[in-house]
């Protein structure tokens, strides 16, 4: 089993040691970064520090050296942003810092997306995302969208304060098999259930897999409203989407 000392990058070691508390997340991060090359760790470090010029430079340099675009994205950009997502979830950093890190990741993705699009790897399916009615918070949703796009999904962003009928229309217009709802306020959480009920009333609930998330949302709550999946952060959002995508393909 990999150990923290197996990670070459001092900044990443410190980030894991200082800010990650969940044993499973610590183990996953150590495993990920200990297997990543030194250059991928440098990209991840630059994302964590919000250094968009460095991300741009090292990403381009890596691709010119023949490093696979998927490796750069997974082991560098997404790996770094996963640490940012955990820190944001745990209130270690806040919206301004996340936006700086997101800008850094975008600088790298600007080089990656054309390569993946031309190879057909950016076509894992369509996901509709939105913050529920009455809730104007979007940073968590936007972080999920960025990670989903990085993972190869086409994402339709409904924005904030999204009414049930707007979710339904977006799913229909884009023939989306997966939909995600976010809420940051406990007072708006019931609107997740109301949106799912609206899909039932329209007779199309069986046609879409629905995942939910947000700071006050729990797995128990997700089950109680009939959601198909729950993710506690942006990385989990991608994992849930991958799982639900598999169910859609299998016709389950």
C-alpha positions in Angstrom: 0.0 0.0 0.0 1.3 3.5 -0.9 2.4 5.8 1.8 2.4 9.6 2.0 6.2 9.6 1.7 5.7 8.0 -1.8 4.4 11.3 -3.1 7.3 13.3 -4.6 5.6 16.7 -4.4 6.0 18.5 -1.1 3.0 20.8 -1.6 0.7 17.9 -2.3 1.9 15.9 0.7 1.2 18.9 2.9 -2.2 19.4 1.4 -3.2 15.8 2.1 -1.6 15.9 5.6 -3.1 19.2 6.6 -6.6 19.3 5.1 -7.9 15.8 4.4 -9.5 14.1 7.4 -11.6 11.2 5.9 -9.5 8.1 6.0 -10.9 6.9 2.7 -10.2 10.2 1.0 -6.7 10.2 2.4 -6.1 6.7 1.1 -7.5 7.5 -2.3 -5.4 10.7 -2.6 -2.2 9.0 -1.6 -2.8 6.2 -4.1 -3.6 8.6 -6.9 -0.7 11.0 -6.4 1.9 8.3 -5.6 1.2 6.7 -9.0 1.2 10.1 -10.8 4.4 11.2 -12.5 6.4 14.2 -11.1 5.1 16.4 -13.9 1.5 15.5 -13.3 2.0 16.3 -9.6 3.4 19.7 -10.7 0.2 20.4 -12.7 -1.9 19.3 -9.7 0.1 21.6 -7.4 -0.4 24.5 -9.8 -4.2 23.9 -9.9 -4.3 23.8 -6.1 -2.3 27.0 -5.8 -4.4 28.7 -8.5 -1.5 29.3 -10.8 -3.1 29.4 -14.2 0.0 30.5 -16.1 1.9 27.5 -14.7 -1.0 25.1 -15.5 -1.1 26.4 -19.0 2.7 26.1 -19.5 3.2 22.6 -17.9 0.1 21.2 -19.6 1.3 22.4 -23.1 4.8 21.1 -22.4 3.5 17.7 -21.3 1.4 17.3 -24.4 4.3 18.3 -26.6 6.4 15.7 -24.9 3.9 13.0 -25.9 2.2 12.5 -22.6 -1.3 11.3 -23.1 -4.1 13.9 -22.8 -6.1 11.6 -20.6 -3.2 11.2 -18.2 -2.7 15.0 -18.0 -6.4 15.5 -17.3 -6.9 12.7 -14.8 -3.6 12.7 -12.9 -2.9 16.4 -13.2 -5.9 18.7 -13.6 -8.7 16.6 -12.1 -6.5 15.3 -9.3 -5.6 18.8 -8.3 -9.1 20.0 -8.5 -10.3 17.1 -6.3 -8.2 18.5 -3.4 -9.7 21.9 -4.0 -13.2 20.4 -3.9 -12.6 18.7 -0.6 -11.1 21.9 0.9 -14.1 23.9 -0.3 -16.6 21.3 1.1 -14.8 21.5 4.5 -14.8 25.3 4.5 -11.0 25.5 4.4 -11.3 27.7 1.3 -14.1 29.8 0.0 -15.7 30.9 -3.3 -12.9 33.4 -4.4 -10.2 30.8 -3.9 -12.2 28.1 -5.7 -12.8 30.4 -8.6 -9.0 31.1 -8.9 -8.3 27.3 -8.9 -11.1 26.7 -11.4 -9.6 29.3 -13.7 -6.3 27.4 -13.4 -7.9 24.1 -14.3 -9.6 25.8 -17.3 -6.2 26.9 -18.6 -5.2 23.3 -18.8 -8.4 22.0 -20.2 -8.2 24.5 -23.1 -5.3 22.3 -24.4 -7.0 19.0 -23.5 -10.5 19.4 -24.7 -9.7 19.7 -28.5 -7.6 16.6 -28.3 -10.3 14.6 -26.5 -13.1 15.9 -28.7 -11.3 14.9 -31.9 -10.7 11.5 -30.5 -14.3 10.9 -29.5 -13.4 10.6 -25.8 -15.5 13.6 -24.8 -18.8 11.9 -25.5 -19.8 9.9 -22.5 -23.3 11.3 -22.6 -25.3 14.3 -21.6 -26.0 15.5 -18.0 -28.4 18.3 -17.2 -27.4 20.2 -14.1 -29.0 23.0 -12.1 -29.6 24.5 -8.6 -33.1 24.0 -7.4 -35.9 26.6 -7.3 -35.4 29.3 -4.6 -31.6 28.7 -4.3 -29.2 31.1 -6.0 -25.9 29.3 -5.0 -23.9 27.9 -7.9 -20.2 27.4 -7.0 -20.7 23.8 -5.9 -22.8 23.1 -9.0 -20.2 24.8 -11.3 -17.4 22.8 -9.7 -19.4 19.6 -10.5 -20.0 20.7 -14.0 -16.3 21.4 -14.6 -15.4 17.9 -13.2 -18.1 16.3 -15.3 -16.9 18.0 -18.5 -13.4 17.0 -17.6 -14.6 13.4 -17.3 -16.0 13.5 -20.8 -19.7 14.4 -20.3 -21.6 17.0 -22.3 -23.2 19.2 -19.6 -26.3 21.4 -20.0 -26.3 24.0 -17.2 -29.7 25.2 -16.2 -28.2 27.7 -13.8 -29.8 28.6 -10.5 -33.3 29.0 -9.2 -34.4 26.2 -11.6 -38.1 25.3 -11.5 -39.2 21.6 -12.0 -40.6 22.4 -15.5 -37.2 23.9 -16.5 -35.4 20.7 -15.5 -38.0 18.7 -17.4 -37.7 20.8 -20.5 -33.9 20.6 -20.5 -33.9 16.9 -20.2 -36.4 16.6 -23.0 -34.6 19.1 -25.3 -31.3 17.4 -24.9 -32.4 13.8 -24.6 -30.4 13.6 -21.4 -30.3 10.3 -19.5 -28.9 11.9 -16.3 -29.8 15.0 -14.3 -28.2 16.5 -11.3 -29.7 18.9 -8.7 -27.9 21.0 -6.2 -29.0 22.9 -3.1 -27.1 24.8 -0.5 -30.0 25.9 1.7 -32.0 23.5 3.8 -35.1 25.5 3.0 -34.7 24.7 -0.7 -34.0 21.0 -0.3 -37.7 20.0 -0.4 -37.7 21.4 -4.0 -35.5 18.5 -5.0 -38.3 16.1 -4.0 -40.9 18.3 -5.8 -38.8 18.2 -8.9 -38.7 14.4 -8.9 -42.4 14.3 -8.3 -42.9 16.6 -11.3 -41.0 14.0 -13.4 -43.3 11.3 -12.1 -46.4 13.4 -12.9 -45.1 14.0 -16.5 -44.7 10.2 -16.9 -41.0 10.4 -17.7 -39.3 9.6 -14.4 -38.2 6.2 -15.7 -36.4 7.9 -18.6 -33.8 9.8 -16.5 -31.5 9.0 -13.7 -31.4 11.8 -11.0 -28.6 12.6 -8.7 -28.5 15.2 -5.9 -25.9 16.9 -3.8 -25.0 20.1 -1.9 -23.8 20.9 1.6 -27.0 20.1 3.6 -28.0 17.1 1.4 -27.3 13.6 2.8 -27.6 10.1 1.4 -30.6 9.4 3.6 -32.4 12.5 2.2 -31.6 11.5 -1.3 -33.1 8.1 -0.8 -36.2 9.6 0.9 -37.0 11.7 -2.1 -36.4 8.9 -4.6 -33.2 10.1 -6.1 -31.0 7.6 -7.9 -27.7 8.8 -6.6 -26.0 11.2 -4.1 -22.6 12.8 -4.2 -21.1 14.7 -1.4 -18.7 16.7 -3.6 -17.5 17.3 -7.2 -15.4 14.1 -7.3 -18.3 12.0 -6.0 -20.6 13.7 -8.6 -18.4 12.2 -11.4 -18.4 8.8 -9.7 -22.2 8.8 -9.4 -22.6 10.0 -13.0 -20.4 7.1 -14.1 -22.4 4.6 -12.1 -25.7 5.9 -13.4 -24.4 6.1 -16.9 -23.6 2.4 -16.6 -27.1 1.7 -15.5 -28.6 3.6 -18.4 -26.4 1.6 -20.9 -27.5 -1.7 -19.2 -31.1 -0.7 -19.3 -31.5 -1.1 -15.5 
